[in-house]
Amino acid sequence: RQIPEFVPHPLIRGRHLQTIFGSLVGTPHIAYTAKQHIVDLEDNDKVVMHDDCPADWRNGRRVALLLHGVSGSHASPYLVRATARLNAIGVRVFRLDMRGCGAGTAIADRPGHAGRSEDVADVLLAIEKVCPDSKVTVVGYSMGGNIALKLLGEYGDSPPGQLDRAIVVAPPIDLAACCEQIERGLNWIYQRSFVRRLIAQVRERRLFSKKVAEIPLDPLPRRICEFDDRFTAPLSGFKSVDEYYRRCSAAPLLKSIRVPTLVISAANDPLVPVELFDHVHSDAIEVHLTPCGGHLGYYGIGGIDPDRWWLDWRIIDRIGPLGNYAELKPMARNVVKNSLDFQRS
């Protein structure tokens, strides 16, 4: 199915407006009804996945695994919206809280990071036990997209579980380059926001993790690379932040990907340089670059989709069709309408 052009909302055109609007607006007020599964990881840490299962779902139907970005969780707006829409077309959704995030804050000793592909592999095997006959689409956003691509490159022709396709959005496939990018111009507003949230996570996790508590907070890191050098790299077994960025970037592994994969990113993304995708050469990877969209923004004009969140419907388009897609899509439209009516009330 051809991907329609993204046309930004006339009042939200720039990279920063798209990015900030997308991060602050658009979480549908939908009651949390997911079942939580705790997954034991190979190194004895644990993560939590949130299982949103449509009432009429049955084994053999499509499953989606959603991976959030840095400092996100199962409650991130883009995950909540995508889950509601996918459930409406009959897709069972598992939202993963990375190590130490969301519902997993108190149960992981080591931190999550942009290269934790081994965690996703363990989660895919856990999903296979719950849904043994169902194919799985992995949908990764930002950091979650890098993790998904790294996993796909590492496993090549033999992906774990029932994984058979992937969609990734704005993946920082060269972590060092993206770290340099966030230092430029007005991007400091994102760096400050990310660092504040990461420090807040560390403060909370110090109550549950001896490894995290052993590292002093003062002086507080002010840049992401400082945070990664102080916390992420040593707590994850890397000798330095440079080694962490080098070993966890997905770019060198893209040529080994064999699972059909759609990559969506914006040319004006303030955090992920569009030039990173110039040298993606793989028959399995389709790269779709939009002129605008910011970082996980994609709030567009009306008339193309049931609402203005263009990216959500591209994910629906790629994961469908399931049965009579023409009949299923209005169901998803009603979910959106009902959630917006609830929000206004």
N, C-alpha and C positions, 0 to 999 in steps of 0.2 A: 504494500500500500504506500503510495507516494506521500511524503511528508509535506504538509502544507506550509507555506511561508509564515514565519512569525512576524507579526506587525505589532510593535509596542503600543500600549495605550498612549494617546496623544499627550497626556499630562505626566506620563512616567516613561520618558524616552531614554535618559542617560544611563550609563553603567551604574552609577551610584544610586540613582533613584530606583532602578529596577532591583538592585541587590538589597537595599534597605527595605523597600516595600515588601519584597518577597520574604524577608526574614521576620517582619513584624506583623504582617497582615495575612489573613486568609486561613486561620485555623478554624475549621468547622467545629461547632459545639456538638459533638457526637459523643454519647455516653461511652465510657470505656467498658467493654464487655469481653475483652480478650482473656484467654486462659494462658497462664504463665507456665513455661517449661524451663527448668534449670538444666543447663547442659554442662556436663563435666568435660573439661578440656584435657588434652594429653599431658599437660604439665601440672595437673591437679587444681588449677584455677577453675572458675566457673563463670558462665555468662547466662543471661536471661533472654529468652525469646518469647514474644507476645503473639499468641495464636488467635487470629481473627478469622473465624470459620463461618461462611454463610450457612443458613439453616438448611438449604437444600443441597449443600455440597456433598459429594460422595467420592470415595477413593477412586483414583484414576483421572480425576479432573485436575486442571492446572493449579500449581502452587507458585506463589511469589515470595521471595525472601528479600526484604528491604533493609539496606544498610545506610545508616545515617552518617553525617559529616562530623568534623571535629567539634567537640563540646556539645554534640547533639544527643538525642535519645529517641526512644520509641514515640515520644510526644512532640517531636519536631513537626512544625506545620506541614512540610512537604510529605512527611510520612503519614500523618493523619489523613490528609486529603487523598493521597494515593490509595490508602487502605480502604477508605469509604467507597471510592469509585471501583476498585478491583473487586471488592466484596459484592458490589451491585451487579457485576457481570459474571458472578459465579466463581471467582478466583479466591482460593484460600490464601491468606496472607500471614506470614511470620515476620514480625518486626524485631530485629535484633538490637538489644542493648549491648554495645561493646563493653569490654572489661571496665568495671568501675563506673559505668554510666547508667543513668536511670534507675531501674529496679535492681541493677547489679552493683550499685555503689558499695554495698557492705560485704560482698561475697568474693571479690577478686583481690588477690594480694599484689599482683603486678598490673601495670597500667596498660590500657589499650594504646595502639599507635597505628600509623598509616600503613604498616606492613604486616598486620596480623592476619595474613591469609590462612594460616594454620587454624585459627579459631573458626573462620567461616567454613573451612573444610569439615571440622568437627560438627558444626551446626548442620551442615548439609547431610551428614550421615545420620544425625539425630532426626532430621525431618524425614529421611527415607524410612526410618523405623515407624514413624507416626503415619506416613502416607506412602506406603511401599510401592504403589503402582502409579504415582503421580509425577509427571515431569515438573521441573522447577526452573523458573526464571529468576535470576538474581538481578536486582535493581539497586545500583550503588550511586549514592550522591556524594560529590566532592571527595572527601577522604575515603568514604565507603566505596566510591568508584575506583580509586587507586587500588584499594584492597581487592576488589573484585577482579580487576585486570591482572594484578599480580598473581592471584589464584589461578586464573585461566591460563596464563602463560606458564606457570609452574607445572600444571597438570596436562597441558597439551591435549592429546587425543583421548585421555582418560579422566575426565572431570569427576570429582567426588559426588557420591549420591546420584540423584536423578537430574542433575543440572544439564540443561540442553540449550540454553540461550541466556543472553545477558543484555542489560541496558545500563549504561553508565552516563552520568551527567556531570560535567565540569570536573573531570578527574585530574588531580595534581600529579601527573605522571612523572614529573621531575621535581622532587621535593625541594632540592636546593634552589632551583630556578624560581619556584613559587615563593620560597622564603625571601629571595631577593626582591621579587615583585611586590610583596606586601610592604616593603620598606619605602616604596616610591610614592611621591605625591600625597594625595588625600587618602591613600590606602592605610595610613596610620590609624584611621578610625576603626578599621576592621581588626588591625593588630591589637589595639588597645582592648577592644571588645573580647576578642578571643583569649587574650592573656588574662583578663579579669575573670572570665568564666573558667579557664583552666586552673587558675589559682584557687577559685572558690571550690572546684572539685577536689583539689589537693587538700584544702583545709578540712573538708568533710571526710575525705578518705583517710586522713591521718588518724581518725578515731577507730578505723577498722583494719588498717594495713600497717604492720610493723615496718615493712620496707619503706613505705612512703613516709612514715613518721620519723625515720632515721635521718632524712635529708632536711636541713634547716631551710625555713622559708625566707629568712632575712639574709641579704637584701632581696627584696621582691624582684623577680625578673620582669623586665619591661618589654621585651621582644620575644617573639615565638621561638627564635633560635636559641635565646638564652634559656627559656623554659625547657626546651628539648634537651639542651646541653646539661641542665641541672637535674632534670627529673626523668624525661622520657628515655634518653639514651642509657644512662647507668642502670636504671631500674629494669630495663629490657635486655641487658646483656651486651650493649654496644660499647666499644671503647671510646667513642666520641660522637658528637652530633653529626660530623661529616660521614662517619661510617654508617650511622643510622639512615641518613638521607640517601646515601649511595645504595645500600643494600635493600632499602624498602621502596624505592621508586619503581614503578611498573614499566617505564619506558623501555628498558633493555629486554623485557620479556614479551613485548607485544608481538614480535615476529613468530612466537611459538604458540599463539592462540589459535585454536581450531574450532571452538564453539562459536556459532553465529552471535555477533556482538554489535550493538548499536551504541556509538558514542555521540552524545550531543553536547556541544559547548558553544559559547558565544564569543565572537571576535572582540567584544568590548568587555569581557569578563575582567574585573579589576584584580583578581587573585590568581587566575590561571592564564598565563600568556598563550595566545592562540598559536604562536609559532611552534609550540610543543607538538602540535599535530601535523606539522608539515612533512614529517618523515615517517608517518605511520603507513607501513606497506604490509598489508595482510589481506588475503582473500576472505578471511573470516570477519574482518572488522569493517563496518560501514561508519564513516565519520561524517556527521552532519553539523556543519558550522553555520550558525546564524549571525547576521551582522550585529544584532542587539540581543539583549536578554540579561546582561549582568551575570552575577554569580547566583544561580538557582532562583532567578527572578521569573522571567517569562510571563509577565502579566500583560495581556494583549488587548486588541480591539475585540468587540463583540461580533457575533455572526459566523465565526468559524467553527466554534465548538459550543457545547451546552453552557459554558461559562467562560471567563476570560483567562483561566489558568492553562495556557497553551501547553506547557510541558506535561501536565497531568494527563492530558488527552492523547499525547504522543505515546505515552507509556501504555495507556489503554489500547490504542491502535496496534501497538507492536505485540502486546501479549494476547489480544484477541486475534481472530474471532473464536468464540466458543458457541457452537450451535448456531442459532439464528442471531447473528450479531446485530442486525437491524432492529430486532425486538429487544435485545439486551441493553443497547445504549440508552434508550429513554429511561430505563430503570436507574442507570447511573445518574442521569440528568435529574430525576426526581430526588435522589439522595442529596444531591447538591442543593436543590431548591429547598428541601425540607430543613437542611442544616442552616441555610441562610435565613429562612423564616424564623427558626429557633433563635438565631443570633440576634435578629432585630427585635424579637419579643423580650 
